[in-house]
Amino acid sequence: MIKIHHKKSDCIGCTACTEFCPTYWYMDEEGLASLYTVEEENDRFQYGSGFEDDLAALKKAEKCCPVKIIRIEK
């Protein structure tokens, strides 16, 4: 499984991650990106996991995030 680290506290609501990975991220009621499936969360980070088949799309979301708050680990 792929590990997803998302620093939601620093999200600026640009929607890049939701455009490249709509099965992993959505825009919440505050206009910030949020992971659909959060396995762990603290006051700053959301942690989730992804499938190997989605690695390219997840990496694209990581690369395109203008504030670099997404980290994808294999």
Stockholm file with secondary structure:
# STOCKHOLM 1.0

chainA/1-74         MIKIHHKKSDCIGCTACTEFCPTYWYMDEEGLASLYTVEEENDRFQYGSGFEDDLAALKKAEKCCPVKIIRIEK
#=GR chainA/1-74 SS CEEEEECGGGCCCCCHHHHHCTTTEEECTTSCEEESSCSEECSSCEEEEECGGGHHHHHHHHHHCTTCCEEEEC
#=GC SS_cons        CEEEEECGGGCCCCCHHHHHCTTTEEECTTSCEEESSCSEECSSCEEEEECGGGHHHHHHHHHHCTTCCEEEEC
//
